[in-house]
Amino acid sequence: MGWQGDHAHRLTFAERLELERRVRSGERFEDASAAVGCSTKSVQRLLAKTGGMQPRARPRPALQLSLAEREEISRGLLSGESYRTIARQLGRPASTISREVSANGGRRRYRAWRADEASHRRARRPKTAKMATSLRLRKEVERLLSLRWSPQQISARLVIDHPSDAEMRVSHETIYRSLFVQARGALRKELTRCLRSGRAQRRPLRRTNPGGQLSDMVLLSERPAEVENRAVPGHWEGDLIIGKGSLSALGTLVERQTRFVMLVDLRHGRLAGQVADALAVKVGELPDHLRRKRSGGLETGACLSAPTRVPYLA
């Protein structure tokens, strides 16, 4: 969307929660930002602060002013109404309105969204992270992370190595949170590179609108039973080899019975259609007895004679 920077739309607390909810449910950044009415850059910056982790729920107390009530206070102040008049309209004591306005800049500077955010910030009771207070625990976790242990492995290993030491206990979720959430940075940020995923943010397990789905895909489970015992030649397995820095690619075809290998040049591209075309051309170089036909013109090996599908590839 064509938003002109962050000043075009300032996210409220409710909008931030909605963005986090949508991204966690698997929506793409573009879809989530369009639904809320902000830029995708705002979503990226928001998730950078939380590391993609779900924030702990902070229910609003029943007696606390809501955002809608604060907006009514702001409108009343702009129209010159007194505290008592505003309080009567909201069904609140006048002292509540007076304290609310005084704590958030006075009559001239009061803004509803700013007062609501300040209220949530003041209501927080942050607890110091365990690894921030325990140097011994933090050093051990950092050592195992540098050895490329996963947080799950570290958590389980600490129980084995220190069975009677409660201080040397930490859950894998706490380790992830310390790595991903900037505000809790008990662990060094660069240690995220030691994670096997290499990510600095948590990502949802699924996407509601996934892209890149392969068309005309034939699963391994659909190939004939005779392929498994390798008794008959003519069944091929294919694979894709990506070069350093993803700058080059090479296809391989392996005949399952004889282990004969053919390399396929993919200099013209490695997309699914391009790989299918290259494999079909390569299979066309084989002798006829290694390109056996079945009904409908399909080959039981790697490709069709017409380059449209690539069945039975591992």
N, C-alpha and C positions, 0 to 999 in steps of 0.2 A: 504494500500500500504506500501511497505517496506522502507519508508523514514527514514533516520538515524538522527532524531532530526530536529530542525529548521534550522540548518546550511546547510542541504541538499537542501533547497529551500527557498529563502527569498521572501515573498509576496510583489508584487508591489502594488501601489495604485489602478491600474486598476484591478488587481486580487482580491484585497479585496472587491472592489465594485461588482465584478462578483460573489464572494462567497456570499455576503450579498443578492444579487438579487436572486440567486438560492435558498438559504435557505428560504427567504421570500415567494418564489413561491411554497414552499412545498416540495422541494427535501430533501432527507435524507442527513445527514452529509457525509456519505460514498460516495454518488453519486456526491455531490457538490465538495468534495475534489478531487475525481478522475478526474472530468472534468477540474479542474484548475491545478492539478498536485501537490498536497500538502498532508499533513497528516490530519486526522480528528482532531487531537489535535490542529492543527493550526486553524481550524474552531472554535473549542470550545473556544480557547483563544481570537480569534477575536470577537466572540459574547459576551464574558464576558465583553469586554470593552464597547460595545454599548448596552448591555442588550437585544440584539435582536431587537432593535428599528431601524427603517429606518433613516439613517443620512440625514440631510438636504442637498438638492442638491447644489453643489458649481460648477457652470459652469466655464470652463476654458476660460479666456479672449482670444480674437483672437490674440492679440499681444504677449501673453505669450508663451515661448518656450514649445514645446510639448516633451513628453518622447522620441519620435523617434528622434527629433532634438538633444536632450541631449545625446542620444546614439551616434549620428554622431560626436558630439563634443568630447565625450570620446575617440572614435576611432581615431579621428584626433590628439588629444593630445598624444595618445600612439604611433602614427606613427611619431611624431615630427613636425607636420604641425604648421604653424603660425596662430595667431588669424585671420589675414586678409584672409588667404587661406580658413580656415574653414568658415568664414563669407560669403565669395564669393560662396562657395558650397551650403550654406543654404539660400542665398539671404537675409542675415541679416547684419546690421551694425557691424563693427569690435568692436565698443564700447560695444555692447550688449554681444558679446562672452567674451570680457575681464571682464565685470562686473559679468557675470555668473560664470566664472571660479574662479575669486577672491573671490566671496561670498561663494564658496563651496570647499574650501581646496586648491586651486591653481592647477598647472599643475600636480604635483605628486600625489595628493590625490583626485582629482576630480573623482566622480563616478556618472553615469547618474541616477540610481535609487535613490541614496541618495540626489542628487540635486533636483530631481522631488518631493520627499517627503518634503524636506525642503521648497520648493516653495509653496506647498499647505499649509504647516503649517504656513508660514509667511503671506499667503493671508487670513487666517481665521480672522474673527473679532468677537470673542466670546462675547456674551452678558450675563451678570450676571443673573443667574436665579432669578425669582421674589421671590421665597421662601427663597433664600439665603439672600436677602436684607430686607425682611419683617419678623421680628421675630414673630410678632403677628399672621400672616397668617401661618407661619410654625408650631407654637405650636398648633394652632387649627386643622390643617390637621393631625399632629401627634397624637393628642388626639383622633380624630375620627377614624383614622386608628387602633389605639390600641383597640378601641371598635369593630373592625372588620367591619367597614363601608367600602363599596366599593368606589373607586375613583369617580364613577359616582354619587353616593349618596352624597358624600362630596361636590362635585362641585355644585350640585343642592341645598344642604342645606345651603351653604354659601350665596347664592343669597337670600334665605328666611330670614336668620338670620341677614344679613347685606345688606338690599336693597339699601341703598344710599352710601355705602362705597366701592369705586372702588378698594381700596387696598385689600379688602377681596374677591377678585375674582380670581379663578384659574380653568383651565379646567382639566378634568380628564386625558387628554393626558399629560399635564404638570406634574401631580402627578406621573403617570407611568414613565415618563422620568426621573424624579428626583430620583425615586427608582431604576430603572434599569440601567441607564447610570452612570458609575462610575465618569466620569469627571464632571457631574452636581450635585454630591451628596449633594444636599441641605437637603434631608431627610436622616435619619439614615438607613444604609443598612439593619439592622436587622428588620426593619419594613416590609420588603417583606414577612416575616413570617405571618404578619397580613392579607395579601391578601388572599382571599378565595381559590385561586388556590395554594398558597404557593410557587409560582415560583419566581425565581430571574431573569428570562429572559422571554421576550415575544416570543411566539411560533406562527407559521403560523396557520391560521384557517383550512387549509386542507393540505393533503399530496398528492403529485403527484404519489407516489408509496406506497400506504398504505399497511400495513401488517395485519395479524391476522383476515382476513375476514372469517366469519363463513360459512361453506358449509352446504347445505341441510337445510337452515334456513326457517322456516315457520313463517310468520308475524302474529301478532294479528288480523290484518284486514282480514285475510283469514279464520278465524275460523267461524264455522256455526253461523247463527243468533240466534239459540236456546240457545246458550251459554250465551247470554247477559241477558236473563230474569231469569236465574237460576231455570227454571221450571223442568228440567230433571236432575237427578243425573248422575254422571259419567264424568263430565267435571272438569278437574284439572288445577290448576295454580301452577307453580313452581318458586322457587327463590333460590338464593345462599347467604349464610351468611358467611362472612369472619371474622375469629377471630382476636384477638389482634396481631399486628405485622405481619399479614398475615401468621401466623404459623399454622393455622387450618382452616377448612372449613366444612360447614354443609349445606346439601340441604333440602329444605322443599317442600312438596306437600300439597296443600289445595283443598279439594273438594268444588266447588263453591256453591252448594245448602246447604249442611249440615255443612260446615265449618270444616269438619273433617281434622285433620292435621297429616301428617306422616313425620318423620324426616329421612333423608337419610345420612348414614355414608359415608364421602368422604375422609377417611384417606389415601386412595390409590391414591389420586390426584383429582384436580378440573378442569382439562382441559375439553374442550367440549365433547370429546369422552368418557372420563372417567365418567363425570357427566351423559351422556346419558346412559351408561351401568348401572350405579348405580340406576338411576331412573327406567330403564326397569325392573331390578331385583325387586325393591320395588313394582312397579305396579303389577308385577306377583303374589304378595301375596294377592291381592284384590279378593273379590268374583266376579264371572263372571258377575253379573248384574251391577257391577260398572266398568267393562272393556268391554263396548259394542263395537262391531265391525261395521265397515262400509265397503263398497265395496272396494275390493283391499286388504283387510286384515289390513287396518289402523285402529287404535283405535281413537275414538273421544275425548279421554281423554288425559292423559299426554304423553304416550309413545306408541311405537310399541311393539308387542310381541317379535319381533327381535330387539335388541338394535341398531338401526341405526339412528333414528331421534327422536327429542323431539318437536312435534308440540304443538302449542297453549300455550306455556309457557309465563307467564307474565314477 
